[in-house]
């Protein structure tokens, strides 16, 4: 089917830079960004919300570009299938904090943190804003990780659906003081 003159006008009016981003161009920019950032902080990693200025976009969502090409999900596998072996090596070599964290690694760290904190305060529970140093992040948002997997909201149920029965037991056993209801963004107190 051919587009009508009106449809062509509407397509032409869409904001488009006219630049088709190649994986190699994206990877060149990302590797340069990593080098630049790690000169200031050697432990710097790309997070999914990282945005950077590039020749093709003044606010390129670089973290999303990396995230969408990492992991086991269907979209990641489809995008990875389009990359060459060398491009895959480059993507996998990027220091990225995000989807690569296994639930078991997170739960191991959280359980150790609870044990450590409870030596000082036997009633300590994980607040939603709790951050902690781990092997994968200097300031891992541990409280956010837990609270995204607790509660009754749709988002919590999506996160929970990705866990095994044993992982769900471990998440539910963690002491949490406050659960953020992601759908409404209004915290509610939950006693556990």
C-alpha positions as CSV (number, residue, x, y, z in Angstrom):
1,X,0.0,0.0,0.0
2,X,1.2,3.5,-0.8
3,X,1.0,6.4,1.5
4,X,-1.3,9.3,0.7
5,X,0.0,12.8,0.3
6,X,-1.3,13.7,3.8
7,X,0.4,10.6,5.3
8,X,3.7,11.5,3.6
9,X,3.4,15.0,5.1
10,X,2.9,13.6,8.5
11,X,5.9,11.2,8.2
12,X,8.1,14.1,7.0
13,X,7.0,16.2,10.0
14,X,8.2,13.6,12.5
15,X,11.4,14.5,14.4
16,X,14.2,12.4,12.9
17,X,17.8,13.2,12.8
18,X,18.4,11.2,9.6
19,X,21.2,9.3,11.3
20,X,21.1,5.5,11.3
21,X,23.2,4.6,14.3
22,X,25.6,1.7,13.6
23,X,26.6,-0.6,16.5
24,X,30.3,0.3,15.9
25,X,29.6,4.0,16.2
26,X,27.6,3.4,19.4
27,X,30.4,1.2,20.8
28,X,33.1,3.7,19.9
29,X,31.2,6.5,21.7
30,X,30.5,4.2,24.7
31,X,34.2,3.1,25.0
32,X,35.3,6.7,24.8
33,X,32.8,7.6,27.5
34,X,34.0,4.8,29.8
35,X,37.6,5.8,29.3
36,X,36.8,9.4,30.1
37,X,34.6,8.6,33.2
38,X,37.1,6.1,34.6
39,X,39.9,8.6,34.5
40,X,38.0,10.4,37.2
41,X,36.5,7.3,39.0
42,X,38.1,4.0,38.1
43,X,35.1,2.1,39.5
44,X,32.6,4.0,37.2
45,X,30.1,1.8,35.4
46,X,27.3,2.5,32.9
47,X,23.9,2.5,34.5
48,X,20.7,2.0,32.5
49,X,19.8,5.7,33.0
50,X,23.1,7.0,31.7
51,X,22.6,9.8,29.1
52,X,25.5,11.3,27.1
53,X,26.1,13.8,24.4
54,X,27.1,12.4,21.0
55,X,27.4,13.7,17.5
56,X,24.0,12.1,16.6
57,X,22.1,13.1,19.8
58,X,22.6,15.7,22.4
59,X,21.1,13.4,25.0
60,X,21.6,9.9,23.8
61,X,20.2,7.2,26.2
62,X,23.4,5.2,26.2
63,X,22.5,3.1,29.2
64,X,19.3,2.0,27.6
65,X,21.3,1.1,24.4
66,X,23.6,-1.1,26.5
67,X,20.8,-2.6,28.7
68,X,18.8,-3.6,25.6
69,X,21.8,-5.6,24.3
70,X,22.6,-7.4,27.6
71,X,20.9,-10.2,29.4
72,X,18.8,-13.2,28.6
73,X,15.5,-11.5,27.6
74,X,13.9,-11.9,24.2
75,X,14.6,-8.3,23.1
76,X,18.3,-8.5,24.2
77,X,18.7,-11.8,22.3
78,X,17.1,-10.4,19.1
79,X,19.4,-7.3,19.2
80,X,22.4,-9.4,20.0
81,X,21.7,-11.7,17.0
82,X,22.2,-8.7,14.8
83,X,25.7,-8.0,16.1
84,X,29.0,-9.5,14.9
85,X,31.1,-11.6,17.2
86,X,33.5,-8.6,17.7
87,X,30.6,-6.3,18.5
88,X,29.3,-8.8,21.0
89,X,32.7,-8.9,22.7
90,X,32.7,-5.1,22.9
91,X,29.2,-4.9,24.3
92,X,30.0,-7.5,26.9
93,X,33.3,-5.8,27.9
94,X,31.5,-2.5,28.8
95,X,31.4,-2.0,32.6
96,X,27.6,-2.1,33.1
97,X,25.6,-2.2,36.3
98,X,22.0,-3.2,35.7
99,X,20.4,-6.3,34.3
100,X,23.4,-8.5,34.9
101,X,22.9,-8.8,38.7
102,X,21.5,-12.3,39.5
103,X,18.7,-12.4,42.1
104,X,20.8,-14.9,44.2
105,X,23.8,-12.6,44.3
106,X,21.6,-9.7,45.4
107,X,19.9,-11.8,48.0
108,X,23.2,-13.2,49.3
109,X,24.4,-9.6,49.8
110,X,21.1,-8.4,51.3
111,X,21.0,-11.3,53.8
112,X,24.6,-10.6,54.9
113,X,23.8,-6.9,55.2
114,X,20.8,-7.7,57.5
115,X,23.0,-9.9,59.6
116,X,25.6,-7.2,59.9
117,X,23.1,-4.4,60.7
118,X,21.2,-6.5,63.2
119,X,24.4,-7.0,65.2
120,X,24.1,-3.3,66.1
121,X,20.3,-3.0,66.0
122,X,18.3,-6.2,66.4
123,X,15.2,-4.5,65.0
124,X,16.9,-3.1,61.9
125,X,14.9,-3.4,58.6
126,X,15.8,-2.4,55.1
127,X,14.6,1.1,54.3
128,X,13.6,1.8,50.7
129,X,16.5,4.3,50.4
130,X,19.2,2.0,51.8
131,X,22.4,1.9,49.8
132,X,25.4,-0.4,50.4
133,X,28.8,-1.2,49.0
134,X,28.9,-4.5,47.1
135,X,31.2,-6.2,44.7
136,X,29.3,-4.8,41.8
137,X,28.5,-1.3,43.0
138,X,30.0,1.2,45.4
139,X,26.5,2.5,46.3
140,X,24.1,-0.2,45.3
141,X,20.5,0.8,45.8
142,X,19.7,-2.3,47.9
143,X,16.5,-0.9,49.4
144,X,15.1,-0.1,46.0
145,X,16.0,-3.6,44.8
146,X,14.0,-5.2,47.7
147,X,11.1,-2.8,47.6
148,X,10.6,-3.3,43.9
149,X,10.0,-7.0,44.6
150,X,7.6,-6.5,47.6
151,X,4.1,-5.3,47.7
152,X,0.9,-5.8,45.7
153,X,1.4,-3.3,42.8
154,X,1.7,-4.4,39.2
155,X,5.4,-3.6,39.0
156,X,6.2,-5.6,42.1
157,X,4.3,-8.6,40.6
158,X,6.3,-8.3,37.3
159,X,9.6,-8.3,39.3
160,X,8.3,-11.2,41.4
161,X,7.3,-13.2,38.4
162,X,11.0,-13.3,37.4
163,X,12.0,-15.1,40.6
164,X,12.1,-18.8,41.6
165,X,10.0,-20.0,44.5
166,X,13.1,-20.2,46.7
167,X,14.1,-16.6,45.7
168,X,10.6,-15.4,46.5
169,X,10.9,-17.0,50.0
170,X,14.2,-15.2,50.5
171,X,12.8,-11.8,49.4
172,X,9.8,-12.2,51.6
173,X,12.0,-13.1,54.6
174,X,13.9,-9.9,54.3
175,X,12.9,-7.3,57.0
176,X,11.4,-4.3,55.3
177,X,10.1,-1.2,57.0
178,X,8.6,0.6,54.1
179,X,7.2,-0.6,50.8
180,X,7.0,1.9,47.9
181,X,3.8,1.3,45.9
182,X,5.3,1.8,42.4
183,X,2.0,2.4,40.7
184,X,1.1,5.3,42.9
185,X,4.6,6.4,44.1
186,X,3.1,6.8,47.6
187,X,4.9,4.9,50.4
188,X,2.9,2.9,52.8
189,X,4.2,1.4,56.1
190,X,4.3,-2.3,56.2
191,X,5.2,-4.2,59.3
192,X,7.2,-7.4,58.7
